[in-house]
Amino acid sequence: MDGQSGPKQILVVDDNISNLRYISAQLSDSYKVTMAKSGAQALQIARRQPPDIVLLDIDMPEMDGFETLARMREDPGLARLPVIFLSASHDPATEVKALQVGAMDYIPKPFEKKILTFRLSLHLSLSRYQTSLENTVRELEDSIVTSFSELIEARDENTGGHVKRTSAYVRLLGRAILDRGLFGGELDPGELDLMVRAAPLHDIGKIGISDLILMKKGRLTAEEYETVKRHTTIGGDVLRTIYEKTPTQAYLRYAILIAEGHHERYDGTGYPFGKKGEDIELCNRIMSVANVYDSLVTDRVYRPALSSAEAAEIITAGAGTEFDPRIVGVFQEVHGEFSAAAVAAEDRAREDAEN
């Protein structure tokens, strides 16, 4: 993949073995070539080890090139994979269709080696530049989100590090859930990445709560507590308005859910909606563990910070009432890594600020 050292990886897809061997022979001196003789096989190979670019035949039995590309675009891990169609068809309508469905280029067969290698080099360079640009924009967006979230967190007893730590815990729990194959198709690496990016915005609704309440020394009255609880729906409304204006920012879908639902409880006694069990979105069942753990190990005006072991005991005791028991089970296995994850997240933030 882009960013790795060594030759770029080309996946060539063609149902004709002779064509595969010929194309491989033309490219193997400059690239690492992998061959697939069907669209289904190409998808399996690409999911296992995504290539840097795909050379895809159109006319194949069972699953043609157009359907293969459509399947790739539906897969979050392959959606941005550069694809060039190679086809024996010289029909302009076929070439137009190939570009309309998302191919980067269309090269008719038979091809000249110099033309193919030049276009490969060109599209690999463009892909590398696009990836670099997208990463830069994303880093800037995430930095702005985190900084804004820290400003809001600074209005109550939380320290600014809360948003970084909880994001780190969500990532750690999410990866452990994926490794264990829990929750079926509810979570994949791409969705987890969006979830982690959204996590810093979980308390954005506190922007609508009075400083007199947020910064009060001592416990809140029942009325004040009801006011604070409104930060969930305020946050959801704010983020929903932003998402309507920037629908391409997919992580905001999770930000809305997490802002509204991170105080729901597994037994249905949480707020604001009183959702119960698996009616609570998976992102919130994960976020609630991360959020409560960080609250427990952080100093509060009414108590000093608890140890990690003490916090783990409280979360374990909450399995089935406050928390999803399966997520608590994962937490029990990995919570020893939470401290290191939090330190690493804050170190990265300091490095980014210095740079």
C-alpha positions in Angstrom: 0.0 0.0 0.0 1.0 3.6 -0.4 3.6 4.6 2.2 5.2 1.2 2.2 8.8 0.8 1.0 9.6 -1.4 -2.0 7.8 -1.8 -5.3 4.1 -0.8 -5.6 1.6 -3.6 -5.6 -0.5 -4.1 -8.7 -3.5 -6.5 -8.7 -4.4 -7.7 -12.2 -7.8 -9.1 -12.7 -8.7 -11.1 -15.9 -10.4 -14.4 -16.6 -8.0 -15.2 -19.4 -4.8 -16.9 -17.9 -2.8 -15.9 -21.0 -3.7 -12.3 -20.5 -2.7 -12.4 -16.8 0.7 -13.9 -17.6 1.3 -11.4 -20.3 0.5 -8.4 -18.2 2.4 -9.8 -15.3 5.5 -10.3 -17.5 5.2 -6.7 -18.7 5.0 -5.2 -15.2 7.0 -7.6 -12.9 10.3 -5.8 -13.5 8.9 -2.6 -11.9 6.0 -3.7 -9.7 4.9 -6.5 -7.4 2.2 -8.2 -9.4 -0.7 -10.3 -8.0 -3.1 -12.0 -10.3 -6.8 -12.9 -9.9 -8.8 -14.8 -12.5 -12.2 -13.6 -11.4 -13.9 -10.6 -9.7 -14.7 -12.7 -6.6 -11.1 -13.8 -6.2 -10.0 -10.2 -6.7 -12.2 -9.0 -3.9 -10.8 -11.7 -1.6 -7.2 -10.8 -2.4 -7.8 -7.0 -2.1 -9.5 -7.4 1.3 -6.7 -9.5 2.6 -3.9 -7.3 1.2 -5.1 -4.1 -0.5 -3.0 -3.3 -3.5 -1.8 0.1 -4.6 -3.8 0.0 -7.8 -6.0 -2.5 -9.7 -5.9 -3.3 -13.4 -9.4 -4.7 -14.1 -10.8 -6.5 -17.1 -14.5 -5.8 -18.0 -15.7 -8.9 -19.8 -15.6 -11.7 -17.2 -18.1 -14.4 -16.5 -20.3 -14.4 -13.3 -19.0 -11.0 -12.1 -17.9 -8.6 -14.7 -15.5 -5.6 -14.2 -18.3 -3.1 -13.5 -19.9 -5.3 -10.8 -16.4 -6.0 -9.3 -15.7 -2.3 -9.1 -19.2 -1.6 -7.5 -18.4 -4.2 -4.8 -15.1 -2.5 -4.1 -16.8 0.8 -3.7 -19.3 -0.7 -1.2 -16.4 -2.0 0.9 -15.1 0.7 3.3 -11.6 -0.8 3.1 -11.5 -0.8 -0.7 -13.7 2.2 -1.6 -10.8 4.5 -2.4 -8.7 1.9 -4.2 -7.5 3.2 -7.6 -8.8 1.1 -10.6 -7.9 1.2 -14.2 -10.0 -0.8 -16.7 -8.3 -2.9 -19.3 -10.7 -4.0 -22.0 -10.7 -5.4 -25.5 -13.7 -3.2 -26.2 -13.0 -0.1 -28.3 -16.6 1.1 -27.9 -16.7 4.8 -26.7 -19.9 4.2 -24.7 -18.1 1.4 -22.7 -15.2 3.7 -22.0 -17.5 6.5 -20.8 -19.4 4.1 -18.6 -16.1 2.9 -17.1 -15.2 6.4 -16.1 -18.7 7.2 -14.9 -18.7 4.3 -12.4 -15.4 5.5 -10.8 -12.5 4.1 -12.8 -9.4 6.3 -12.9 -8.6 5.4 -16.5 -9.5 3.1 -19.4 -6.9 1.4 -21.5 -7.9 -0.7 -24.5 -6.3 -4.0 -25.4 -3.9 -4.7 -26.9 -1.8 -2.0 -25.1 1.7 -0.7 -25.5 3.9 -1.4 -22.5 5.2 2.2 -22.4 1.7 3.6 -22.3 0.5 1.2 -19.6 3.6 1.9 -17.4 3.3 5.6 -17.9 -0.3 5.7 -16.9 0.3 3.5 -13.9 3.1 5.8 -12.7 0.9 8.8 -13.3 -2.1 7.4 -11.4 0.0 6.1 -8.5 1.6 9.5 -8.1 -1.9 11.2 -8.2 -3.2 8.6 -5.7 -0.2 9.2 -3.4 -0.7 13.0 -3.6 -4.5 12.7 -3.0 -3.9 10.5 0.1 -1.3 12.9 1.5 -3.7 15.8 1.0 -6.6 14.0 2.6 -4.5 13.0 5.6 -3.4 16.6 6.0 -6.9 17.9 5.9 -8.1 15.2 8.3 -5.3 16.0 10.8 -6.3 19.6 10.7 -10.0 18.8 11.2 -9.2 16.5 14.1 -7.0 19.1 15.7 -9.7 21.7 15.5 -12.3 19.3 16.9 -10.1 18.3 19.8 -9.1 21.8 20.6 -12.7 23.0 20.5 -13.8 20.0 22.7 -11.0 20.8 25.2 -12.2 24.4 25.5 -15.7 23.1 26.4 -14.3 20.5 28.8 -12.3 23.2 30.6 -15.6 24.8 31.7 -16.3 22.1 34.3 -14.1 19.9 36.5 -12.8 17.8 33.6 -9.2 18.5 32.4 -8.6 19.0 28.7 -6.9 15.6 28.6 -10.3 13.9 29.0 -11.2 14.1 25.3 -7.9 12.6 24.3 -8.0 9.8 26.9 -11.6 8.8 26.2 -10.8 8.7 22.4 -7.8 6.4 23.1 -10.0 4.1 25.3 -12.7 3.9 22.6 -10.0 2.9 20.0 -8.5 0.3 22.3 -11.9 -1.2 23.2 -13.0 -1.1 19.6 -9.9 -2.9 18.3 -10.2 -5.5 21.0 -13.9 -6.1 20.0 -12.9 -6.5 16.3 -10.1 -8.9 17.3 -12.6 -11.1 19.1 -15.2 -11.0 16.3 -17.9 -9.7 18.6 -21.2 -8.0 17.5 -21.1 -9.5 14.0 -21.2 -6.9 11.3 -22.0 -4.0 13.6 -18.4 -2.8 13.6 -15.5 -2.7 11.1 -12.2 -0.9 11.1 -13.6 2.0 9.0 -16.5 2.5 11.3 -14.3 2.3 14.3 -12.1 5.0 12.9 -15.2 7.3 12.4 -16.2 6.5 16.0 -12.8 7.5 17.4 -12.8 10.7 15.5 -16.3 11.5 16.8 -15.6 10.7 20.5 -14.0 14.1 21.4 -17.3 15.7 20.7 -19.3 13.7 23.2 -19.8 16.7 25.6 -20.1 19.5 23.1 -23.6 20.1 24.4 -22.1 21.6 27.6 -21.6 24.8 25.6 -25.3 25.4 26.3 -25.1 24.9 30.1 -24.4 27.8 32.5 -20.9 28.2 33.9 -22.6 28.6 37.3 -23.6 25.0 37.2 -20.7 23.5 35.4 -18.1 25.2 37.6 -20.0 24.8 40.9 -17.9 23.5 43.7 -19.7 20.6 45.4 -22.6 18.4 44.4 -25.4 19.7 42.2 -29.0 20.0 43.3 -31.6 17.8 41.6 -32.7 20.8 39.5 -29.2 21.6 38.5 -28.5 18.0 37.6 -31.6 17.9 35.3 -30.2 21.0 33.6 -26.8 19.3 33.1 -28.5 16.3 31.6 -29.7 18.5 28.8 -26.2 18.7 27.4 -26.9 15.4 25.6 -29.8 16.7 23.5 -28.2 20.1 23.0 -25.0 18.4 21.7 -27.1 16.3 19.3 -29.0 19.3 18.0 -25.8 21.3 17.4 -24.0 18.5 15.6 -27.1 17.6 13.6 -27.1 21.2 12.2 -23.5 21.0 11.4 -23.9 17.6 9.7 -26.8 18.9 7.5 -24.4 21.6 6.2 -21.4 19.2 5.8 -22.9 15.8 4.9 -19.5 14.5 3.5 -18.1 14.5 7.1 -19.2 10.9 7.9 -17.8 11.0 11.4 -20.5 13.5 12.4 -23.0 10.7 12.2 -21.3 9.0 15.1 -20.7 12.4 16.8 -24.5 13.0 16.9 -25.2 9.5 18.3 -22.4 9.8 20.9 -23.3 13.3 22.1 -26.9 12.2 22.6 -26.4 8.7 24.0 -23.2 8.4 26.0 -25.2 8.5 29.3 -27.7 5.8 28.4 -27.5 2.7 30.6 -27.8 -0.9 29.7 -30.7 -1.4 32.1 -32.7 1.4 30.6 -32.4 3.9 33.5 -30.0 6.3 31.6 -30.8 9.5 29.8 -32.0 11.3 27.7 -34.0 8.5 26.0 -34.0 5.7 28.4 -32.8 3.2 25.8 -32.1 -0.3 27.0 -29.8 -3.2 26.1 -28.9 -3.4 22.4 -31.3 -0.7 21.5 -28.4 1.5 22.7 -26.1 2.1 19.8 -22.8 0.1 19.9 -20.8 3.3 19.8 -22.5 4.5 23.0 -22.1 1.1 24.8 -18.4 1.4 24.1 -18.2 5.2 24.9 -20.0 4.8 28.2 -17.3 2.4 29.5 -14.5 4.7 28.3 -16.2 7.8 29.7 -16.9 6.4 33.1 -13.5 4.9 33.5 -11.8 8.2 32.8 -14.1 10.0 35.2 -13.3 7.4 37.9 -9.5 7.8 37.5 -9.6 11.6 37.4 -9.7 13.9 40.5 -13.2 15.4 41.2 -14.1 18.2 43.6 -16.0 15.7 45.7 -13.4 12.9 45.7 -9.8 12.1 44.7 -9.0 10.0 41.6 -9.4 6.2 42.0 -6.8 3.7 41.0 -7.2 1.9 37.7 -7.9 -1.3 39.7 -10.6 0.4 41.7 -12.2 1.8 38.6 -12.1 -1.6 36.9 -13.9 -3.1 39.9 -16.7 -0.5 39.7 -17.1 -1.0 35.9 -17.1 -4.8 36.3 -19.8 -4.5 39.0 -21.9 -2.4 36.5 -22.1 -5.2 33.9 -25.7 -5.7 33.0 -26.9 -2.6 34.7 -24.9 0.4 33.5 -22.8 -1.4 30.9 -23.1 -4.0 28.1 -21.7 -7.2 29.8 -19.8 -8.3 26.6 -18.0 -4.9 26.4 -17.2 -5.2 30.1 -15.7 -8.6 29.4 -13.5 -7.1 26.8 -12.6 -4.2 29.1 -11.6 -6.7 31.8 -9.1 -8.2 29.3 -7.5 -5.0 28.1 -8.0 -2.3 30.8 -4.4 -2.8 31.9 -3.5 -1.1 28.6 -5.6 2.0 29.2 -3.0 4.0 31.1 -0.4 3.5 28.3 -3.0 4.4 25.7 -3.8 7.6 27.5 -0.2 8.6 27.9 0.5 7.8 24.2 -2.5 9.9 23.1 -1.4 12.9 25.2 2.2 12.6 23.9 1.0 12.6 20.3 -1.1 15.7 21.0 1.9 17.5 22.5 4.0 16.5 19.5 1.4 17.8 17.1 1.1 21.1 18.9 4.9 21.5 18.8 5.0 20.8 15.1 
